[in-house]
């Protein structure tokens, strides 16, 4: 196994770990705002690491640039959808949980 394959493996494992952490955050956090935050931040970082791992294996420079473009589009979509979910929750009167709400 070459050093490049080892680096790619580490990046892939780290990316999958961030995906898993984001999923765990969605399941464990107490309110919609923290869940959206966990999902958007962890999944975007996880996807970035996976894309970074896949870029050296791309067939061409155009293929690698497509991976970067996909990541950029997912970043924009994730930020937009996270904002819309939080905005809708706020409009429906769902208040963020505070430290005083903890039981």
C-alpha positions in Angstrom: 0.0 0.0 0.0 1.5 3.3 -1.0 1.5 6.4 1.1 -1.2 8.0 -1.1 -3.5 5.1 -0.5 -2.9 5.3 3.2 -3.7 9.0 3.3 -6.9 8.3 1.2 -7.9 5.6 3.6 -7.4 7.8 6.6 -9.4 10.6 4.9 -12.2 8.2 4.0 -12.4 6.8 7.5 -12.4 10.3 9.0 -15.2 11.3 6.6 -17.3 8.4 7.5 -16.7 9.1 11.2 -18.0 12.6 10.8 -21.1 11.3 9.0 -21.7 8.9 11.9 -21.2 11.7 14.4 -23.7 13.9 12.6 -26.2 11.1 12.6 -25.7 10.5 16.3 -26.2 14.3 16.9 -29.5 14.2 15.0 -30.6 11.3 17.2 -29.3 12.6 20.5 -29.6 16.4 20.6 -32.7 17.9 22.4 -34.1 20.4 19.9 -34.5 21.1 16.2 -31.8 23.8 16.2 -29.0 21.8 17.6 -30.0 18.8 15.4 -29.8 21.0 12.3 -26.5 22.3 13.4 -25.0 18.9 14.0 -26.3 17.6 10.7 -25.1 20.4 8.5 -21.7 20.9 10.1 -20.6 17.3 10.6 -22.0 16.1 7.3 -20.4 18.9 5.3 -17.0 18.2 6.9 -17.5 14.5 6.4 -18.3 15.0 2.7 -15.3 17.3 2.3 -13.0 14.7 3.7 -14.5 12.0 1.4 -14.2 14.2 -1.6 -10.6 15.0 -0.7 -9.8 11.3 -0.5 -11.4 10.6 -3.9 -9.8 13.5 -5.8 -6.4 11.8 -6.4 -8.2 8.8 -7.8 -10.2 10.9 -10.3 -9.6 9.9 -14.0 -8.8 13.5 -15.0 -8.5 17.1 -13.7 -12.1 17.7 -14.9 -13.3 14.7 -12.8 -11.6 16.1 -9.7 -13.1 19.6 -10.3 -16.5 18.0 -10.6 -16.0 16.5 -7.1 -15.2 20.0 -5.8 -18.2 21.4 -7.6 -20.5 18.7 -6.0 -19.1 19.5 -2.6 -19.7 23.2 -3.1 -23.3 22.6 -4.2 -23.9 20.4 -1.2 -22.5 23.1 1.1 -24.9 25.7 -0.4 -27.9 23.3 -0.3 -27.1 22.3 3.3 -26.8 25.8 4.5 -29.9 26.9 2.8 -32.0 23.9 3.9 -30.7 24.2 7.5 -31.7 27.9 7.5 -35.1 27.1 6.2 -35.8 24.4 8.7 -34.7 26.6 11.6 -36.7 29.6 10.3 -39.8 27.4 9.9 -39.3 26.0 13.4 -39.0 29.5 14.8 -42.1 30.7 12.9 -44.1 27.8 14.4 -43.1 29.0 17.9 -40.5 26.3 18.7 -38.1 28.0 21.1 -34.5 26.9 21.3 -33.8 24.9 24.4 -31.8 26.8 27.0 -29.6 25.5 29.8 -32.4 26.3 32.2 -34.6 23.8 30.5 -32.3 20.9 31.3 -33.7 18.4 33.7 
